[in-house]
Amino acid sequence: MSQTAVFTTAQAAKLIGIHTRTLYEWLLTGRLPEPRRVPRGKVPARLFTQRDIARAQELKRANDVFRGCR
């Protein structure tokens, strides 16, 4: 079985280059598909894969172009 790197919401947001609130908003509005969740206390934790992060980076690039950013 191969090991796949997974990232928490905070780690994923940092890798994408956005605020965690922005990432939560994208998830809540359906702009990004919900990642896998695992039990962690009372609140399940989201685990983002490299593929999830790549999708979010594409969304960020699309938004940056729309805003006139580079």
Buried (B, 14 or more C-beta within 10 A) or exposed (E): EEEEEBBBBEBBBBBBEBEBEBBBEBBEEEBBEEBEEEEEEEEEBBBBBEEBBEBBBEBBEEBEEEEEEE
